[in-house]
Amino acid sequence: MAEHILQINHLSKSFGTNAVLRDIDFTVDKGDVISIIGASGSGKSTLLRCINLLETPNAGEIIYNGKNVLAPGTKAAKYRARVGMVFQSFNLFNNMTVLDNCMVGQIKVLKRSREEAKAHAMQYLEKVGMAPYVNAKPRQISGGQKQRVAIARAMAMDPEVLLFDEPTSALDPEMVGEVLSVMRSLAESGMTMLVVTHEMAFARDVSTRVVYMCDGVILEQGPPAQLLSNPQQPRTQDFLRRILGRQG
C-alpha cells in the first residue's frame, strides 16, 4: 500500500476578505509527481507556499509523515529541508558563488561540515550540469543555469519532497527545455514532486497525477491521460482548450 508522505486536510487560506484556498484536501504518496494546473489567481502558488510554511493557513492540517506541521513546536527550517522548494525567481544569494549557494543551507540547517557540504553540493551540481560554474556568481550565469543551481541547492538538502512553483515561467523559451530535462530526470529517479506549471507536455508525460485548481478549490484531479484528454468539468475543459490552443 502507498505511503502518504503528505496529507492536506481541509486547508483554507485568506488574505483579508479574499479567500484564496477553500477546503483543500489531497494526499501525496512516495514517488508521486503531481502537476498542479489552473489559471493565474486560482491558488496554486499559495497552496505550495502553505505546504512549505511560507504562508500560514487559516484552517486545516498539513500532515507530514504522520505529524501536523501546523501544530506548535514545528521547526520550519528543518521541515523545509525535507520538503524543499524551487521558486519561479530562483531566490539565489547574489553575493555568493554557485557552490556556496548550494552549501550554506546544509551548513546552517543540517549542521554539516564544510567538507561534507561541498562534496554533497558538487554531487548535485554535476547532476544538473553546473559543476563547471561553481565559482560563478548568479549574475554571471543565464536564467536556465540559475534554475538548475536552485534545483541542485534544494536536492543537496536531501529532501523527501520537492515543490516547484512555476520553475520555467521566468525563463526565456530556449532555456525552458534544459530545466524541464533536469526535472524529468529527477522524476525518473523516484523523487516525489509537486509542480505548479503551465507546461502541459511535462504534465502529460511526466506526472502520475494532474490537479486542476479553480477559484481556490481543486475542481478535478486524475491521471494525466484522463484529465488532459477527457476532463469532466466544463471549466477544466475551457481552461485546457485555451492553454493547449496557445501551446499548439
Secondary structure, DSSP 8 states (H G I E B T S, - for coil): ---EEEEEEEEEEEETTEEEEEEEEEEEETT-EEEEE--TTSSHHHHHHHHTTSS--SEEEEEETTEETTSTT--HHHHHHHEEEE-TT----TTS-HHHHHHHHHHHTS---HHHHHHHHHHHHHHTT-GGGTT--GGGS-HHHHHHHHHHHHHTT--SEEEEESTTTTS-HHHHHHHHHHHHHHHHTT-EEEEE---HHHHHHH-SEEEEEETTEEEEEE-HHHHHHS--SHHHHHHHHHHHHHH-
